[in-house]
Structures are given as C-alpha cells and as structure tokens.
Amino acid sequence: MNDRHIGPVEVSPPQPGRGRGVVAREDLQPGSLLFVSEPVGSVLEGQLGQQLQPQHLLQHWKTSQQGLSAEDRVKLSLLHRPSSSSSSSSSSSTPPPISFKDFSTSKASSKAKKASAKGFGAAPAKQAGNAAAAAAAAVELTDEQLEAVVACNAYGDDHTDATLTYCRQEQQRSVIGLFPEFSLLNHSCAPNTAAPVLLRDRLLLRTAVVVPAGQELTTSYLSTAGGMPRQQRQQLLQQHYGFVCGCHRCKAEEQAAPDITATLQAMHAFSSSIDAPQLLQLMAINPAEEQAAPDITATLQAMHAFSSSIDAPQLLQLMAINPAEEQAAPDITATLQAMHAFSSSIDAPQLLQLMAAAGDEASTAKLTTLHQQAGKLVQQLEDQLQQHVTEPVVAQWLRASGYDMLALMLRTGEFLAGVKDVAAAKRLAELVRVFAPASEPHLLLLSDSAVRAAEAAAAGGPAPTAPEDTQELRVAQLVRALALRYGEPRDMDLLTTLAGALSASLTPHWLGLIDLDGAMGLQQLMQQLAAAGSAAAGAAGSDGGGSRRKVEMDASQLGQLQ
C-alpha cells in the first residue's frame, strides 16, 4: 500500500458558521487523485455486511493495545470545534486555521514528530499550520468532545471496495475509521468528488468533474440516501451532523415550483410506504426459478415481519412537508392526503407474499396497479419539469430526488413484461451520478447498461436512435467511471482486469437492475473491444509506431493490483 499522499489541494480558511473546507490549488481534471488518507489510530474491521458505528470505533481505540498516540490526539484536537454548531453558529465557534501539514505524522514517519512528508499542503501554510498543531496539542479533549469529533468525522462502510478486494484476492470486510483529510471536506448533495474508496486501512478520493483552481471540493455525507427529496436529506443531515445544507442542488430544489415539491414528496411517501428496497430485491429473483430457491419462503417471512412493523400512515404523517412551506404550496397537503389514502390501501406484506407465486393473477394485478401508479407519478414529474425548469442540470437534480420511484417503476415494468428494458439501467446510472458519482452502485448500473446494449446488438434489435445509446459509448461511460474511481489504467489489459473483477464481485443491490448472469459477460465484452482497439492501433501505427496505446497513471493503488 502507498503511504499517505496529498494532491494539489489545501485547507481553506474557516468561515463563521461553516468552518474549514478543502479547495483545489490548481485546475483539476476528472479522476485527479486528491489524497490517499491514513486513519487516526487504527481502523476497526468487522464481518462483511456489519454496520459499524462511531461508538464502535471509540470502543476499539479504548480497548486495543495500540490505542491513540499523542500524535493521534493532536489530530483529533485539530478536528474539534469549540462548540457544536449549525449553519447559524456564531463566529465564536470558528475553528483556527490549519493545513494538511498538521496531519502529516504517519505510521511510516512517526519516529520524529516534525519529520517532513512529501507533497503535504502548501509551503506558505507551514508556520500557521505548526501554530495550530501546537495549540491543539495543548488541548486535552474530554470524553464528550472526543465522542463528538468521532461522531461527525468517522467514515465507514459495510464492505471494502469489492473490485479492488477481488483483484487483491482478499476477503471483504466491513470497516470504519477516521481519516482526517477526508473529514475536512464539506458536504454537497451533488458532490464534485467521486465516492471514496475504502481499501483495508486507506481511503482514496478523486475528482468526479473538472474543478477549477480555488473551487471547493465536496463529498456527500449521505451516500445513496442522496436520492431522496430535499426535505428528507435535510432531516438526515440535521439529525446526524447538525447543519442545514445550502448546496446548489438544495437551493434549486427549495426554489422549485410548489407542484414539483408536492410530486417529489408524493413519490417518496409512496415508495417508502411499500418498502421499495425490499420489493426491488424480491423482484431480482426470477419467479420461474423459485422452486430451486428454498430460502425464498424464509426471505418473504422476514420481509413480512419487517414491513408489518412499519406504521405506514404514521410514517406518511411524519414525512409531511415543513409547515413553513405550506402557504406557498397549498396543493401539497391534498397531494399527500391522496397519496396517503392510496398507499394505506396497499397491503404491502400480502403483496410481497403474492409476488412469490409465479403467474398468480392476483399478484400480477396488484403489481400492475403499483407499476401504473409509479409511472403516473414519474410522468407527472416529467411534465412539471418541462413546464417549470429550463436548465438541464437542475432538472436532473430534481429527477435524482425521486430516484426510488423511478427505480420502482422500471423494475416492476421489467418484472411484468418479462423482458429487459435496454434503457433502464442507463437512466438510473445517470441519476446515481448526481449524488454518488463513481460509487459501486453507479459502476454496477453502467456495467449492466453496457451489457444490455451489447446483448440487444447481438440479438439484431433496432439500432439505437441516439449516439450515446450505442454499445461503444455505453462502454466508454463505464470506462470513464472506472477511471474516476480507480485512476486512468495503464493499458487495456488492466482495464479488462478491472472489468472482470467488477463482474465477479457483483452483488444484488436494490438501487438498480443488476442482471448477474448478463453482467458476467462484461469482461468478454471489454476484451472484444480491447482486441478491436489493438487492431486499429496496429493498423494506424504500421509505419513503425504500432504499439498499444498506454495512458499515464497517477499515484494510486492500481499499481498494486497485479
């Protein structure tokens, strides 16, 4: 593993009520490596799928032999704010300025506290940074303050990066840690960095778009929950982090026409009331294969128990919009009441049980009604966007806030029709890119999209009407996303290795329409394109320069894969 690395970024000065941030020191292209971050202390690992929490990390630090060193405590003190605050905090809680230099003491260079490290921060910030570190070293955090720092800054997942773990022939584990450089990034519901990559005890972060010099770099604290409407996102951020988000996407959604807000809330209420994630997982099972899957009955019973424990009417009432906005949108209450009446009429546990019976007329009728209602709301949103929104990026932000409903509509449509919708995975991937760019769900959807296009072309289906729907361009979208997450591959061999690892590591995810059997053809598809690309390169270079084109790869973990 590479040691800590900091790219062309720096810590921005703190602002009243906002704190610090991270900005680009130069123009950055998509896929630029921002940092490879080492954890404070050590990470905590668990079984694959285990939901590790910040309190578990704290307990790990207290009970492990390694514990927290003096340098670790200084780093934590630098992340501490004088008082917990929201966006309305006073300037008295503004933290002191720091630089990445203050976090440069790593396990590899801890012999001397002031040992210099390569590529850490800008040289002019050295004096101020050392002063901040010295001040922090004099502060001994109380247990309550330490808990607050860890609660707001720990990061983890129920699995390490599936593709890299497969390449390295390691077992996937859940992991949580506190990575100080990553902790300094502020939140956005439409981030300009790719989803972070966890690999053992390192966290890698790259840019997802072009970032001009001086622009702030942001990440999403919500992960895939970023596909909910603004009200629900704000509730989560306020509850867990104590601030109100004012990102461009939230502002655009706040200023959206009242009927758009009403539709998004109706979509969220509807999909929440029927437990859309569990429903989509169930529909990933081919009914014709149910007799060969004896665990389906147990799965249905568990889903029944879970969904029965949800008081859907009460849930809908709790999700009612902010009363302060009701006067500006008088039709929202009526819309929510209509949605409440409809969803209350659905017996979700019974529906899930009926769907287990292949070809059952009652199941098909209920699912058809569900699909039609979902489709009606999705079309209603599209009509409203066409009427009120002129900026394509804003329209896409708003669509992303209704992600669950679109996924539900597309998945139930495929289930009922018994055939694949070639455009479905692509539509969902474009929305996931808004709130979780280059995340594993994003890659999985792009993989599915590429394979579907290839299968349609092989079956002699109609030619795509739009250039971006061709097999080649869908594969190109996947390649770009792989580069955003893992860096530019050195050559096509490494690219096909990544594609094969992605296919082999696929697991069902309720976010998308992943066809596990079809996606296994991804590596073969990539190899075919690689062979075609090599032949073309050889022909073009027949004058003596005909070697396979290689792309320069920056410092990343890809060099460790083979």
PyMOL commands that set and color helices and strands:
alter all, ss='L'
color gray80, all
select helices_A, chain A and resi 54-63+70-79+91-93+100-103+107-109+123-137+143-153+162-167+180-183+223-227+230-241+248-254+258-273+276-283+287-292+296-308+312-318+323-328+332-344+348-355+361-388+392-400+403-417+424-435+440-458+467-469+471-486+492-504+516-519+522-540+558-560
alter helices_A, ss='H'
color red, helices_A
select strands_A, chain A and resi 5-6+9-15+19-24+33-37+44-46+155-157+174-177+186-187+197-199+202-206+216-219
alter strands_A, ss='S'
color yellow, strands_A
deselect
rebuild
show_as cartoon
